[in-house]
Amino acid sequence: MDQVLIVGGGPVGFTVALILAKRGIPFTLLEGGDKIFDDPRAGTIHPPTLEMFATIGVVDTMLERGITVPNYQYRDRKTGVVADFDLGAIAADTPYPFRLMLEQHNLCYILRDMLKDLGQHEALMEHRVVAVEQDAAGVTAHVESPAGKKTFRGSHIIGCDGGRSQVRKSMNVDFEGFTYPERFLVLSTRHDFRQAGYAYTNYIADPDEWCALFKVPGPDNKGMWRAVFAAAASAPPEVIFEEASVQDRLRRFLDKGSPYEVVHRNLYDVHQRVATRYRDGRMLIAGDAAHINNPLGGMGMNFGLHDAFNLTDKLARVLLDGASDDLFDLYDRQRRTVAQEYLQRQTIENKKNIELKDEAQRAAFHAELRGIAADPVKLRAYLLRVAMIEGVRRAASIV
């Protein structure tokens, strides 16, 4: 059997790799970096994603290493808790009625370690794909490595190589959408915000300076809190990262009477984009290579992981069972449709709501949230959408 080429050693690429390894499909994974990067990135894993990982024997380790979050809070910065959402309301819909906080690099470590006991594959670091070509018989990846230029040949190539995906750039597709005028600032601290009544996941609305606050395991599994703020696009990073500025921002959010220990500082541009196609012949894309969005709601990584499970199922049917490669067009229809209908719509809406400036609109939205949290029927319907279960069901309904 010809090997499959996987480009990108992030959570989506390693998920694709582990599924293929378990199905006995040979592959080579090509990652441009020299390691799994542990800077603050995605950290939320939703119920349907846990269900998927349970099918390949990963979920127990994830649960051991992550933080289970049974509820999350929507707050107003000035007045406090607006609504507390109990995910127990969807216990009849999923065996995992909670969020799991587990940083994407820790998920990568788990997947990488599980791959070590499985054969028929290579995972090569410092192998940066610079171009991809395809013909009737397969694909060729042109790679730069410490040993010089190389080429790799495969039956198909799966681009899991992020928003600047070289695989996508080699395809005949566009990456439609927009970039926000502001950037997102992530500050990590060990201060325990639970002491002030915060849940492990919080969205704090404010017309001038909103914040998302959540707890992740951290490098020693003792817990780390991340605070996410908007930052002006015009300000240089060194000004945004300056200690007095960082302390002032955190103090305005919660003045604890002493300086915060800020462990990490990260600043990044934020986009809302979806590729016009996820398949071009033998070239396929998944994860951030196919769609990117703002992180409010913790949906982006999950959506990419859902891509991985959907695509590998179809790839296995083509390679192992002789199914038509028209299945890749079905992958495109299913996953691109829900990216547009759910991922983009929900994350754009999340950002608009958390920064609403009109007082009447803010009051109406907050009243709506209180009504949802207080009504079991409305709460279940709401959580099925924001916990991503509805999107998975919608994708499955597309033929």
URRA-V773209 format. One line per field, one symbol per residue. ss: DSSP state (~ for helix, > for strand, _ for the rest). psi: psi as a letter, one per 40 degrees, with the letter a starting at -180 (. if undefined). burial: + if it has 16 or more other ideal C-beta (glycine too) atoms within 10 Angstrom, else -. A space follows every 50 residues. Layout:
# URRA-V773209
ss = ???
psi = ???
burial = ???
This chain:
# URRA-V773209
ss = ___>>>>___~~~~~~~~~~~~____>>>>_____________>>_~~~~ ~~~~____~~~~~~~_>>>_>>>>>>___>>>>>>>~~~~________>> >__~~~~~~~~~~~~_____>>>>__>>>>>>>>____>>>>>>>__>>> >>>>_>>>>______~~~~~____>>>>>>>>>>>>>>>___~~~~____ >>>>>_____>>>>>>_______>>>>>>>>_____~~~~__~~~~~~~~ ~~~________>>>>>>>>>>>>>>___>>__>>>_~~~_>>_______~ ~~~~~~~~~~~~~~~~~~~~~_____~~~~~~~~~~~~~~~~~~~~~~~~ ~~~~____~~~~~~~~~~~~~~~~_~~~~~~~~~~~__~~~~~~~~~__
psi = hiiihhhhfaddddddddddddefhiihhhhdieihhfihaiehhidddd ddddeefdddddddeahhheiiihihddeahdihhheeefdeeieggiih hhidddddddddddddeiafiihhifghheihiiadeaihhhihideahi iihidihhhffadfhddddeigiigiaihidiihhhhhiehheddeeiie hihhihedgiihhihidideeehhhhhhiiihdehiddddehdddddddd dddhheeiiihhdihihiihihihieiehgbehiiiadddiiiiehefdd ddddddddddddddddddddefiieedddddddddddddddddddddddd dddeehdhdddddddddddddddehdddddddddddeeddddddddeh.
burial = --++++++++++++++++++++--++++++++---+---+++++++++++ +++--+-++-+++-+++-+-+++++-+---+++-+++-++--++-+++++ ++++++++++++-++-----+-+-+-+++--+-+---++++++------- -+-+++++++++--++++-++-+-+------++++++++-+-+----+++ ++++++---+++++++++-----++++++++---+----++----+--++ --++-----+-+--++---++++++-++++-+++++++++++++++++++ ++++++++++++-+++-++-------++--++-+++-++--+++-+++-+ +-++++-----+--++--+--++-----+--+++-+++++++--+----
